[in-house]
Amino acid sequence: MRTFLNNRLLGFIIPNFIVITIIGINKMINPLSGGVLVFSEFVILPILMGIMSSWFWKALKLKSGSLVGYSILNGVIAILLSFIFLGEGSICLIIVSPLIFAFVITGAFLGRAMFNRNHKTLNVSFVTLLLAIFIVDSISEHHYENMVSDELIINAKPDKIWKNVVAFEKIKSPDQYWLFKVGMPSPMQTTVTANKIGAGRKCIFSNGYTFDEKIVVFDVNKNLTFDIVNQPKDPEIMGHIDIDRGQFILKDNGNGTTTLIGNSWYKLHVFPVWYYDLWAESVTRNVHLRVMDHIKVLSEK
């Protein structure tokens, strides 16, 4: 009974300890990565964690449902350790949790199959391959840039909209996007120092964080483009994404309406891109729409 209990606990403790240690060592020997989180940290390491846990749990003869439950608990422990030791924000961990759970569970079932067949040479080779993939991925360069664009029709002419594009009063409407509702900061207000190229602009979020901007295109009633010169050091975005540029374009439709186009350019520093860019696009789009909806309300008054 004591051995079973020990094996159960070790299946949680040892894999998490090893994975946190691997990530820590990787950051120490690869400090020039600039905080880039590669796909192996969210795919390969969770799979290895699941495999290691299965080795400790093999004597327990866990059924599939129990193995899934144990793996989910293992993922919860990994997420808590990431919050404590890696300084990740709560929203970021909500975003990453599906990957961790999915691949810890995958690793656990792989491990159960591997250890039931007891092909020691094959098992060692497979684990070694996963570690090799992690090392190669960690030392490789990772770059990704994207642009998100959204459009909104406003029942007003460009000259009535322009002032609200350049700067707008505080947004008072409640947040609709679910991530904003659970704590992610949402845009609230913008201010500008002057109506010209080179002027400073600030985008203020609900928690007080501010994006400092510099106007690089000021084509009245047509195009406002600004570079992000400083972004807040928030744990939800720090090191994960850089917002480079924003833009509002006004197109006169000739019938008393205007098409307002919002564009944002960003660099992503967290991988796999196929997963995280879905979130980045969703968040960026909802930032656009919250601001653009507010501009629409102000302009149609």
Secondary structure, 3 states (H helix, E strand, C coil): CHHHHHHHHHHHHHHHHHHHHHHHHHHHHCHHHCCCECHHHHCHHHHHHHHHHHHHHHHHCCCHHHHHHHHHHHHHHHHHHHHHHCCCCHHHHHHHHHHHHHHHHHHHHHHHHHHHHCCHHHHHHHHHHHHHHHHHHHHCCCCCEEEEEEEEEECCCHHHHHHHHHCECCCCCCCCCHHHHCCCCCEEEEEECCCCCCCEEEEEECCCCEEEEEEEEEECCCEEEEEEEECCCCCCCCCCEEEEEEEEEEEECCCCCEEEEEEEEEEECECCHHHHHHHHHHHHHHHHHHHHHHHHHHHCC
